[in-house]
Amino acid sequence: MKIGGYDFNPRDLTLNLQQNTGRGMPPPIRPRTTSSSSPTYSSPTYYSYSLWERINDGVESIGEWLQDTGAWLIPLIVAGIPAVGGIIWAIVAVISEFAKHGFWNGLVALIVAAFLGTIAYFVLAFAAYIVSKVVYLLGYIFTNAWTLLITLALAGGIWLYAALKNTDHTPKHKYQPRTEQTTPAVTYYRCTANVLNVRAAATTRSQVIGTIQKGEVVGVIGIEGNFAKINWHSQTGYVSRDYIARTGQ
């Protein structure tokens, strides 16, 4: 007999749990397919950064920090350190003035410290503003590696141009050809005037630098108009040609 589609034997009270098909045959059992090859797992793909990309990322990080954080942090440090030092100095100076010279001197010191502190505040605020703008513009230089390289190239070019422009191209030891020094020919003349003025230049309006006496012999080294150029006491002088006569020497 069948119970729920399964064969039941009332004699030995056994139940065949294998279900038969409509034709009295057990249903075919589908074989379990197994794959002869082990399952494969794809490994994750990692992107490898080149050295240039790493440098570029580093430069960009510096530029972002300069414009986002450095633009306010660096001016704060530049202005804050002198401000704190000035406040501490002012407090110590005012307290010392109160302690040493009394109330009124201390009050004057307090007023002076407040006045100087106000001036220092505006000076430091202006300096912080300038520094913040400089730092912010510096961030543009660090926009990426290319902008940094271009800026360095321009700065190097300007420095090189200035260095070459200021260089003296004249050789330190310039060759100078030898020139033979020739001693001018000296002709001797005798003074015929009682006293003859020796002048600094070949003109009657020039300064008188000395005199020669009658009969004194002088060496004439040249003629300039109506004056004779003479050697006189290791210097050059001029005398009138009308009052000298050539000797036989």
Secondary structure, DSSP 8 states (H G I E B T S, - for coil): -EETTEEEETTTTEEE-S---TTSS----------SS-------------HHHHHHHHHHHHHHHIIIIIHHHHHHHHHHHHHHHHHHHHHHHHHHHHHHHHHHHHHHHHHHHHHHHHHHHHHHHHHHHHHHHHHHHHHHHTSSHHHHHHHHHHHHHHHHHHHHHTS--S-SS-------------EEEEE-SSEEEEESSSSTTS-EEEEEETT-EEEEEEEETTEEEEEETTEEEEEEGGGEEE---
